[in-house]
């Protein structure tokens, strides 16, 4: 959830901040009754790229022969957007899992955190991607924007989100498989209607 991308506007130089999944399902209105796995980050800012690393691993898993998504339709997307721009990413989806890096300072780097969106009590999350997201979602709901009825967050405690460099720090890189397993578990619970 930490990218420094929050100041990016929708201008031409940032016209395509989202990279669509190359496997699984594409984003179309017909598929929005499935689950959006929205992986936030910036892979040029060290650990802020963990969300996209999770997206890569999740796509690879979905593409394996004989592996079906857990009882539901899944669309994996990457985004460097934040704040109100995230409404565009979430609009129209029935359910969503948001994957991101966080820096809370309360956990060792590489710790995987998993919680329902409602557990975000503060207006500003521990990352620019989450900045004001609870307020944005509440405002969107009050304005009649069709946002997911259920949002779950899977986050990885980051060590370095400030360095302009590609590649995750070792502790965060080791956390990617655990984060993928947690996303998979959340998807299974969302598919069965169990609390995520």
Phi, psi and omega in degrees: 000012184235108183225343190074004182275359185298335181275355181290132176260178181276021183294176186300325183291345178234035187291338182228068181282358183248133176251117183292153173297141178266350176230175180079225186242144176276165181275110175221155179305327183294335184260359186286001172275359176271208182244129173270126169257103185261110184259112185266152175152189178210110186284007174260002181238059177045245188291347176294346178276003184296325178300320180287328175295321176296319178300316179301312182293323180292318177299319179297321179293317179295334182274350181297139179301133177082358179260119177254155175297153187291083172065019178199171179271134186235137173235123179260127178228153174246145179208145174254012183281167178208173175056221184299334180296337179292339176300322179298324181290323188269339187300132173091351180274147179282317180218154181213145169242124180256126180246132186200167170268146175226158173228090180268335185078002182257356183223152174296150176304136181096356177291130178265125180249143182216125184199154175292150181306326182298341180286347175285098185273333183274157179287328179246124179281178181281029179199148177302329180297325183269358186305115178074008185300317176304317178295319181298315181294317179298317179297317178300317179296316180295332181273001178084012177291130182284086181264162180301139176289334180227127176233131177237144182247130170241118185233152178240127177295123184265157175258318185219110176241012183253333183288134176278088182199148177275155177099136181278153172294156186305316182296321181286322177299321180293338182278347185301311179300322178295319179296320178297316178299321180292318176300315180301318179296318178296318179299319179296320179290322177295326181289331181265355182085000178288154178302133180275000000 
